[in-house]
Amino acid sequence: MIARDRVSRAGTVLVTEARHRLARKIFFGQRGELRQHYRESMEDQLGALGMALNCVVLFNSLYIDAAVKQLAADGFPVTDELLARLSPLQYDHINFSGRYAFTRPAAPGLRQLRDPHTDEDDDDCGQN
């Protein structure tokens, strides 16, 4: 029982560390420093960081769900062990520098998933 509790706490620490890594990646513009001089401005800056972090997690969650459903529909054995290793805190596919356009897509829903068997990169990630 004690060993299982330690593993559970270690898993929680890993998730927390992953969330902090993502937050530092998003917050790189000021090198992770709050530059505002007033408490209200600092709270605004932290609130915006929290909102951006939540947007990344939501985006990733939606596309992970769509990818898992597609894999299962294609006959890939989607196991509980595989699902336990997925995390919406990944960010290698996100370009954190540049300009961004947040426009509503022409059609509702998610973009079509890329074919994993092709080498083509889809540059249409909402970045300009």
ZIDASUL-V832105 format. One record per helix or strand of 2 or more residues. SS is the DSSP state (alpha for helix, beta for strand). FROM is the first residue (numbers start at 1). TO is the last residue. If there is no record, write none. Layout:
BEGIN
ss=SS from=FROM to=TO
ss=SS from=FROM to=TO
END
This chain:
BEGIN
ss=alpha from=2 to=26
ss=alpha from=28 to=30
ss=alpha from=39 to=73
ss=alpha from=80 to=84
END
